[in-house]
Amino acid sequence: MSRGGAFAVKANDPTAQVHNPGALSKLAGTRILYNHVLMWEDLTFTRAETGLPQGQDYGTTPNATVTNEEELFPLGLMLIGTSDFGLDDWTFALGMFGPHSHGDKRFPVQGGQRYLLTAMESILFYPSLSVAYGDSDTFGVGVTLQYVLAPRVKLGLVVDGSPSGELHAYHSSNDVEAIIELKDNAGFTAIVGGWWRPSPALEVALSSRVLPVDLGLEGDYSLRNIPGQTQFSDAQLDVTNSSASLDLTLPPIVRAGARYRHLRDDGRELFDIELNVVYEAWSMLERYEVDLEGTINLFVGAESPDTIIEKRWSDTVSVRLGGTYALVDDINMTIDVSAGAYWESGAVSENYAHLDFLGFGRVGLGLGTSARFGGLKFSLAYSHVFQEDLEPTELSSKVYQERPLDPCPESCDGGAGWSGVPSNAGLFQSSYNLLAFGLQADF
């Protein structure tokens, strides 16, 4: 984090398991690392003024700015152990960690974003096993096998439950909140990587998550009244024989990098500068296709229609530059400082902007320090991520209000020509603050 993500070549601690498993060959003996990342998401959305019928006024302000009420996501945990088991050329690693993202959002159910998102919880874990071959001075190759656990994926949004009639841009007297809860504990992927030092001052590396993560999420969905707005009975809100499923794919990733090492007269490293380029194949995420089963009983029994939320993401490229300077370097104690920055292209186009995952264009800055005393190493890092603002208009929006009983454009709007109610028309503004600390014990 402190190096702006430029770490695929240096990777000189147990986090090499995910950055570049080949770099595990640099780690002699046995090491245990615990890292913890705290992530604050500053996310706001301001719904644009509508040109469609607004619906009934419930005394709310749909064009007021709303904010993610779950700003802090504290579950950025990482625990990795490595050991060479006394072997000269082999290193092994066992670890558990999650993706580097914010997995908790909550917005007011009466807010202007209500047809887009009211709640999201997403928890993923990667139990990982690695092996690397090489030496600490010349080269290394390795592979990390990962089992993927998704014990909880929850999405909430308001749907217009009207059986027929005109469009309602802000409110409908038949609005209900739909909650989808899913899980999958059977994913799998793998990371391969290697590094090479062709000269004392130069290192290069390449690593990749070579397999996409295919998640077959399954679970259930339910309907809730909107407080102060709808009063459907329990029987009406019940969905008979309900079930839900969603296939979600996380893409392959390729990291390439080069690192310059400035050496002291005694051959030890004084400072380094590293450049990484990272490619992520997000274009394979075209849409959420949520397969819903069951009978909706709001008015007369109707089969649950499948829900499609268009994403149309693009592949991304990021350029990352960072380095570390050794302030103190002796046998019993080392102290260093690191700094870095990165630029990343956006995966999300303006028309498909959403509040669930903010894959917008971004720039990140990082700063940190670490200190080793004997066999213990303490680390601290901070990063701020600036993200571009996106502002789709009502005419350019491609994310529409869900209308399960009166779907658009098949039966809604009386032929007026709208594809539905644009739910993401408005201004998206976001940024992140991240604070990380770590403790490593070397034996």
C-alpha positions as MATLAB code, in Angstrom:
seq = 'MSRGGAFAVKANDPTAQVHNPGALSKLAGTRILYNHVLMWEDLTFTRAETGLPQGQDYGTTPNATVTNEEELFPLGLMLIGTSDFGLDDWTFALGMFGPHSHGDKRFPVQGGQRYLLTAMESILFYPSLSVAYGDSDTFGVGVTLQYVLAPRVKLGLVVDGSPSGELHAYHSSNDVEAIIELKDNAGFTAIVGGWWRPSPALEVALSSRVLPVDLGLEGDYSLRNIPGQTQFSDAQLDVTNSSASLDLTLPPIVRAGARYRHLRDDGRELFDIELNVVYEAWSMLERYEVDLEGTINLFVGAESPDTIIEKRWSDTVSVRLGGTYALVDDINMTIDVSAGAYWESGAVSENYAHLDFLGFGRVGLGLGTSARFGGLKFSLAYSHVFQEDLEPTELSSKVYQERPLDPCPESCDGGAGWSGVPSNAGLFQSSYNLLAFGLQADF';
ca = [
       0.000    0.000    0.000;
       2.728    2.461    0.944;
       4.503    1.812   -2.396;
       1.392    2.592   -4.457;
       0.916   -1.091   -5.211;
       4.355   -1.430   -6.846;
       5.408   -4.628   -5.091;
       5.262   -7.521   -7.568;
       9.068   -7.532   -7.977;
      10.269   -6.621   -4.484;
       7.699   -8.876   -2.703;
      10.094   -9.691    0.156;
       7.561  -10.730    2.800;
       4.810  -13.373    3.036;
       2.368  -11.220    1.012;
       4.317  -12.525   -1.997;
       1.791  -15.369   -1.797;
      -0.721  -13.120   -3.582;
       1.514  -10.499   -5.295;
       3.981  -12.945   -6.852;
       4.332  -16.483   -5.445;
       7.721  -16.880   -7.147;
       9.113  -14.243   -4.781;
       8.461  -16.544   -1.813;
      11.851  -18.035   -2.737;
      13.434  -14.930   -1.154;
      12.170  -15.944    2.293;
      14.476  -18.167    4.333;
      13.485  -19.836    7.596;
       9.972  -19.585    9.005;
       7.870  -16.410    9.067;
       4.398  -15.494   10.300;
       2.698  -12.293    9.121;
      -0.505  -10.632   10.305;
      -1.790   -7.596    8.400;
      -4.960   -5.603    8.992;
      -6.417   -2.955    6.675;
      -9.085   -0.464    7.743;
     -10.917    1.077    4.774;
     -13.092    4.193    4.876;
     -15.315    4.772    1.861;
     -16.563    8.306    1.257;
     -19.410    7.689   -1.195;
     -22.268   10.020   -2.073;
     -25.004   10.008   -4.704;
     -27.283   12.874   -5.704;
     -30.275   11.849   -7.785;
     -30.855   13.990  -10.858;
     -34.104   15.863  -11.408;
     -36.509   13.698  -13.370;
     -38.584   14.402  -16.451;
     -40.880   11.462  -15.693;
     -43.918   11.350  -13.395;
     -42.549   11.552   -9.875;
     -45.151    9.420   -8.099;
     -46.762   10.092   -4.729;
     -45.031   12.554   -2.388;
     -44.198   10.948    0.963;
     -42.548   14.032    2.419;
     -39.049   12.903    1.413;
     -36.402   14.727   -0.620;
     -35.388   12.309   -3.402;
     -32.886   14.766   -4.875;
     -30.987   15.195   -1.607;
     -27.455   13.786   -1.434;
     -27.230   10.366    0.228;
     -24.135    8.840    1.830;
     -23.027    5.297    2.552;
     -23.917    4.881    6.228;
     -21.384    2.029    6.652;
     -18.317    4.147    5.910;
     -15.777    1.961    7.741;
     -15.074   -1.582    6.547;
     -12.856   -3.202    9.205;
     -12.517   -6.760    7.855;
      -9.300   -6.395    5.838;
      -7.576   -9.342    7.546;
      -4.531  -11.249    6.308;
      -2.653  -14.092    8.029;
       0.163  -15.909    6.204;
       2.852  -18.312    7.360;
       5.887  -19.338    5.274;
       8.669  -21.872    5.816;
      11.494  -23.526    3.899;
      11.413  -26.523    6.301;
      15.218  -26.567    6.196;
      15.358  -27.034    2.416;
      17.802  -24.966    0.351;
      15.687  -24.142   -2.705;
      12.039  -24.562   -1.659;
       9.601  -22.340    0.251;
       6.009  -23.116    1.228;
       3.192  -20.824    2.388;
      -0.261  -21.138    3.929;
      -2.508  -18.097    4.176;
      -5.992  -16.652    4.525;
      -7.102  -13.215    3.326;
      -9.841  -11.377    1.469;
      -9.979   -9.107   -1.574;
      -8.803   -5.543   -1.213;
     -12.226   -3.905   -1.416;
     -15.043   -2.359    0.641;
     -17.799   -4.889    1.296;
     -20.484   -3.065    3.295;
     -22.952   -0.386    2.171;
     -26.219    0.929    3.539;
     -28.383    3.745    2.204;
     -31.763    5.173    3.309;
     -34.637    3.161    1.898;
     -36.454    6.441    1.129;
     -33.407    8.066   -0.507;
     -32.957    9.013   -4.131;
     -30.804    5.908   -4.717;
     -33.573    3.556   -3.512;
     -34.163    1.872   -6.895;
     -30.406    1.408   -7.312;
     -29.237    0.036   -3.949;
     -30.312    0.122   -0.322;
     -27.851   -2.368    1.184;
     -24.937   -4.565    0.207;
     -22.768   -6.970    2.160;
     -20.055   -8.925    0.386;
     -17.568  -11.149    2.197;
     -14.952  -13.236    0.389;
     -12.043  -15.261    1.777;
      -9.172  -16.957   -0.036;
      -7.593  -19.892    1.847;
      -4.295  -20.238   -0.045;
      -1.479  -22.763   -0.349;
       1.794  -21.930   -2.147;
       5.075  -23.479   -3.184;
       8.101  -21.714   -4.684;
      11.452  -22.879   -6.060;
      14.576  -20.719   -6.447;
      17.064  -18.794   -4.373;
      17.075  -15.374   -2.759;
      19.786  -13.903   -4.998;
      18.940  -14.900   -8.562;
      15.442  -16.160   -9.427;
      12.281  -17.828   -8.213;
       9.125  -19.407   -9.615;
       6.022  -20.368   -7.710;
       2.314  -21.114   -7.675;
      -0.503  -20.290   -5.243;
      -3.636  -22.448   -5.203;
      -6.682  -20.691   -3.777;
     -10.015  -21.984   -2.535;
     -12.647  -19.222   -2.630;
     -15.257  -18.844    0.115;
     -18.207  -16.474   -0.317;
     -20.159  -17.030    2.918;
     -22.330  -13.937    2.484;
     -23.419  -11.821   -0.471;
     -26.442   -9.636    0.225;
     -28.076   -7.091   -2.067;
     -31.040   -4.857   -1.303;
     -32.965   -2.431   -3.515;
     -36.474   -1.037   -3.853;
     -38.677   -2.394   -6.639;
     -41.944   -0.970   -7.927;
     -44.505   -3.689   -7.296;
     -47.286   -2.066   -9.332;
     -49.170   -4.601  -11.469;
     -49.871   -2.015  -14.183;
     -49.904    1.698  -14.750;
     -47.567    4.562  -15.479;
     -43.952    4.974  -14.478;
     -43.014    6.430  -11.073;
     -39.550    7.974  -10.980;
     -39.265    8.771   -7.248;
     -41.949    6.773   -5.395;
     -44.719    4.302   -6.018;
     -47.514    3.385   -3.632;
     -46.591   -0.234   -4.376;
     -42.867   -0.014   -3.631;
     -41.270   -2.862   -1.660;
     -37.686   -3.529   -0.678;
     -36.262   -6.731   -2.163;
     -33.457   -8.461   -0.251;
     -31.362  -11.125   -1.995;
     -29.065  -13.256    0.193;
     -26.608  -15.645   -1.456;
     -23.499  -17.708   -0.753;
     -21.054  -20.097   -2.422;
     -18.220  -22.006   -0.780;
     -16.854  -23.886   -3.774;
     -14.745  -21.475   -5.850;
     -11.190  -22.083   -7.021;
      -8.376  -20.155   -8.698;
      -4.590  -20.102   -8.997;
      -1.762  -17.547   -9.170;
       1.565  -18.254  -10.860;
       4.599  -15.984  -10.825;
       8.310  -15.617  -11.094;
      11.144  -13.114  -10.709;
      14.678  -12.834  -12.065;
      17.721  -10.711  -11.220;
      19.779  -10.374  -14.454;
      22.222   -7.970  -12.756;
      22.808   -6.853   -9.161;
      20.903   -3.605   -9.741;
      17.966   -4.874  -11.816;
      15.088   -7.270  -11.133;
      12.062   -8.148  -13.278;
       8.919  -10.119  -12.447;
       5.703  -11.454  -13.901;
       2.724  -12.938  -12.083;
      -0.872  -13.719  -12.953;
      -4.133  -15.002  -11.563;
      -4.438  -17.393  -14.459;
      -7.917  -18.742  -13.694;
     -11.058  -16.618  -13.320;
     -12.988  -17.101  -10.095;
     -16.362  -18.585  -11.027;
     -18.859  -18.192   -8.198;
     -22.208  -19.992   -8.393;
     -24.051  -18.048   -5.702;
     -27.300  -19.513   -4.406;
     -29.786  -18.487   -1.748;
     -33.141  -16.836   -1.234;
     -34.934  -13.511   -1.578;
     -37.633  -11.740    0.381;
     -39.799   -8.605    0.258;
     -40.250   -5.898    2.912;
     -42.540   -2.922    3.390;
     -41.120    0.587    3.003;
     -41.442    2.257    6.449;
     -44.022    5.045    6.359;
     -44.998    4.235    2.787;
     -46.361    0.736    2.162;
     -48.386   -1.580    4.396;
     -48.651   -4.893    2.589;
     -49.700   -7.802    4.774;
     -47.331  -10.639    5.668;
     -49.232  -12.889    3.274;
     -48.760  -10.418    0.425;
     -45.054  -10.005    1.148;
     -44.487  -13.762    1.284;
     -42.857  -15.223   -1.823;
     -43.995  -18.816   -2.196;
     -41.146  -21.305   -2.791;
     -38.639  -18.520   -3.311;
     -35.032  -19.061   -4.354;
     -32.309  -17.004   -6.029;
     -29.061  -17.708   -7.845;
     -26.341  -15.620   -9.497;
     -23.255  -16.628  -11.449;
     -20.467  -14.132  -10.831;
     -16.966  -14.167  -12.316;
     -13.871  -12.400  -10.996;
     -11.349  -12.019  -13.823;
      -7.767  -13.084  -14.510;
      -5.087  -10.540  -13.571;
      -1.589  -10.048  -14.997;
       1.173   -8.100  -13.176;
       4.507   -7.191  -14.756;
       7.249   -5.129  -13.191;
      10.841   -3.988  -13.111;
      12.846   -2.779  -10.114;
      16.066   -0.794   -9.812;
      18.150   -1.469   -6.678;
      20.655    1.131   -5.540;
      23.323   -0.734   -3.594;
      25.780    0.416   -0.924;
      29.479   -0.316   -1.225;
      28.968   -3.404    0.945;
      26.296   -4.748   -1.433;
      23.278   -4.033    0.770;
      20.290   -2.193   -0.692;
      19.997    1.521    0.144;
      16.835    2.246   -1.842;
      14.822    0.944   -4.762;
      12.385    2.207   -7.407;
       9.812   -0.162   -8.875;
       7.402    0.165  -11.790;
       4.445   -2.214  -12.211;
       1.801   -2.498  -14.911;
      -1.337   -4.456  -14.006;
      -4.033   -5.663  -16.410;
      -7.423   -6.957  -15.200;
      -9.933   -8.555  -17.607;
     -13.105   -7.013  -16.172;
     -14.870   -6.988  -19.556;
     -16.104  -10.508  -18.774;
     -18.511   -8.909  -16.261;
     -21.352   -7.920  -18.577;
     -24.362   -8.097  -16.270;
     -25.843   -9.532  -13.108;
     -28.357  -12.174  -14.154;
     -30.238  -13.083  -10.985;
     -32.370  -16.165  -11.495;
     -35.413  -15.828   -9.234;
     -37.924  -18.595   -8.546;
     -41.196  -18.478   -6.633;
     -44.599  -16.805   -6.700;
     -45.034  -13.117   -5.784;
     -48.276  -12.570   -3.856;
     -48.503   -8.763   -3.659;
     -51.747   -8.726   -5.661;
     -52.440  -11.928   -7.582;
     -49.923  -14.734   -7.762;
     -47.266  -14.056  -10.417;
     -44.110  -15.990  -11.182;
     -40.935  -14.200  -10.125;
     -39.197  -12.756  -13.192;
     -35.431  -12.991  -13.513;
     -33.602   -9.769  -12.658;
     -30.959   -8.396  -15.017;
     -28.714   -5.499  -13.989;
     -26.463   -4.404  -16.823;
     -22.808   -3.777  -15.909;
     -20.863   -3.740  -19.225;
     -17.506   -3.323  -17.489;
     -14.256   -2.753  -19.389;
     -10.792   -4.226  -18.928;
      -8.562   -2.045  -16.763;
      -4.891   -1.106  -16.785;
      -3.024    0.427  -13.871;
       0.479    1.890  -13.701;
       2.121    1.809  -10.270;
       5.352    3.468   -9.163;
       6.922    3.256   -5.719;
      10.029    2.680   -3.701;
      11.600    2.184   -0.286;
      14.558    3.911    1.404;
      16.551    2.272    4.217;
      17.058    4.801    7.016;
      18.730    2.297    9.349;
      20.167   -1.057    8.283;
      22.203   -3.161   10.669;
      22.074   -6.677   12.086;
      19.772   -5.922   15.023;
      17.566   -3.164   13.655;
      16.240   -1.828   10.340;
      13.989    1.164    9.701;
      12.740    2.131    6.267;
      10.218    4.485    4.653;
       8.184    3.878    1.511;
       6.129    6.026   -0.852;
       4.306    5.466   -4.105;
       1.404    6.297   -6.392;
      -0.716    4.674   -9.059;
      -3.174    5.472  -11.819;
      -5.910    3.037  -12.854;
      -8.362    3.248  -15.729;
     -12.043    2.848  -14.914;
     -13.884   -0.425  -15.397;
     -17.285    1.295  -15.227;
     -18.595    3.578  -17.961;
     -20.668    6.581  -16.936;
     -23.938    5.151  -18.318;
     -23.651    2.034  -16.125;
     -22.394    3.707  -12.936;
     -23.619    1.931   -9.813;
     -23.225    2.087   -6.038;
     -22.301   -1.572   -5.462;
     -18.669   -1.727   -6.678;
     -16.974    1.541   -7.544;
     -14.685    0.543  -10.397;
     -14.213    4.168  -11.461;
     -11.021    5.735  -12.783;
      -8.735    6.472   -9.835;
      -5.415    7.781   -8.572;
      -3.904    6.483   -5.333;
      -1.129    7.860   -3.116;
       0.657    5.861   -0.424;
       3.122    6.423    2.409;
       4.425    4.112    5.108;
       7.210    2.859    7.299;
       8.447   -0.386    8.800;
      10.878   -1.203   11.592;
      12.531   -4.496   12.482;
      13.928   -5.236   15.921;
      15.538   -8.650   16.047;
      13.007  -11.125   14.721;
       9.982   -8.797   14.903;
       8.955   -6.382   12.166;
       6.273   -3.703   12.564;
       4.693   -1.939    9.587;
       2.322    0.987    9.138;
       0.899    2.412    5.901;
      -1.651    4.985    4.751;
      -3.223    5.511    1.344;
      -5.707    7.982   -0.102;
      -7.546    7.097   -3.309;
      -9.057    9.819   -5.480;
     -11.839    8.651   -7.824;
     -13.389   10.381  -10.809;
     -16.915   11.769  -10.534;
     -19.519   10.183  -12.796;
     -22.832   11.850  -13.683;
     -25.105    9.909  -16.049;
     -28.169   11.824  -17.225;
     -31.681   10.469  -17.311;
     -31.377   10.071  -21.092;
     -27.978    8.316  -20.979;
     -28.657    6.059  -17.982;
     -28.590    2.318  -18.686;
     -29.539    1.010  -15.215;
     -33.300    0.849  -14.760;
     -35.806    0.496  -11.948;
     -36.921   -3.093  -11.349;
     -40.660   -3.661  -12.016;
     -41.340   -7.392  -11.442;
     -45.099   -7.322  -12.138;
     -45.081   -4.662  -14.868;
     -41.737   -5.110  -16.644;
     -40.289   -2.540  -18.986;
     -40.407   -2.007  -21.843;
     -42.751   -4.963  -22.538;
     -45.829   -3.757  -20.672;
     -45.066   -0.517  -18.812;
     -45.523    3.118  -19.811;
     -48.413    2.608  -22.220;
     -46.113    2.811  -25.232;
     -44.666    6.210  -24.314;
     -41.240    5.039  -25.483;
     -39.211    4.807  -22.272;
     -37.245    1.625  -21.561;
     -38.056    2.112  -17.905;
     -37.208    4.468  -15.059;
     -33.477    5.327  -15.083;
     -32.307    4.580  -11.554;
     -28.678    5.769  -11.747;
     -29.215    9.244  -13.193;
     -27.288   11.594  -10.921;
     -23.894   12.474   -9.516;
     -21.590    9.784   -8.076;
     -18.707   11.054   -5.907;
     -16.300    8.800   -4.040;
     -12.890    8.443   -2.456;
     -11.133    6.084   -0.032;
      -8.850    6.335    2.977;
      -6.945    3.200    3.989;
      -4.874    2.562    7.102;
      -2.904   -0.671    7.417;
      -0.715   -2.121   10.149;
       1.200   -5.358   10.294;
       3.327   -7.550   12.524;
       5.792  -10.140   11.215;
       7.758  -12.644   13.260;
      10.838  -14.283   11.709;
      12.365  -17.521   13.002;
];
